[in-house]
Amino acid sequence: MPPQALLGDPGLDPELHVREDGRTPLHFLCEAGCASSSSCARALLSSVFAGCVNAQDNRGFAALHLACEFGHVEVVDLLLSVEGCCATLRTLENATPLSYAAQCNHPSLVSRLLLLPDVDEACDVPNTKNASACFIACELGHAHVVRALSVAAHAIDVNAFCGRASGMAPLHIACAKGHAPAVDALLSSFPQLDVDAPSLCGRPPLMYAVTGVRLAALGHADHKLVRRLLEAGADVMVRGPEGKTALEMARDRGVELCECLMLVFSSSTDY
């Protein structure tokens, strides 16, 4: 049934579970982004629908999760204006509306949510994969989201490991994926960032920049990414678990431009 048709039924029970998955009419309205319709907007703000503003379906999704996932800014504003709307509800995967705004690359929504004290204070809580909103944004290369999250830098442990097998922090994953804009956003927005911090397996970010998936995909490392790390003070002589430095690994792989950059930026001459 179209969302507008749901509103046309005067006998509609807003807490009615439309399907066995636990979704209410409000879930459908927010997923469809119906704030552009004045009748939908009134319904979202009505005391009738306000009673189920925090209703969660079988996956733990509330209306706010869906509005954030699909980037419906007006709907998010309407929902947040409803008294009692909880902006920190968690799905079964422990994901918040902020997590979905970050994952789906909606920086304006991230900024809007971080204006709320309860969201700001809990913005670094990870999902069931132990990935925070900042880590997700870096993994996907959403640089504008990373910058938006920086307003809550005081509440984000940007050097914390993700709990996956890789054991990476946001900077490691952004380097491994070759997301130079996300790396730049981290370096310029999070003063507490440790540019030489090793991952759980002992590799610093510079090594991921030299040997990451970008290298495998393009046949060469992203020298701009390497240069940005060096400009931020990355130490080319930090050794990884194989006992080699990033400089030595670049040399072994024939990544000549990156090797030259590291030689220029290094203060050591013991090669």
Buried (B, 14 or more C-beta within 10 A) or exposed (E): EEBBEBBEEEEBEBEEBBEEEBBBBBBBBBBBBBBEBEEBBEBBBEEEBBBBBBBBBEEBBBBBBBBBBBBBBBBBBBBBEBEEBBBBBBBEEBBBBBBBBBBBBBBBBBBBBBEBEEBBEBBBBBBEEBBBBBBBBBBBBBBBBBBBBBBBBEBBEBBBBBBBEBBBBBBBBBBBBBBBBBBBBBBBBBEEBEBBBBBBEEBBBBBBBBBBEBBEEEEBBBBBBBBBBBEBEBBBBBBBEEEBBBBBBBBEBEBEBBBEBBBEBBEEEEE
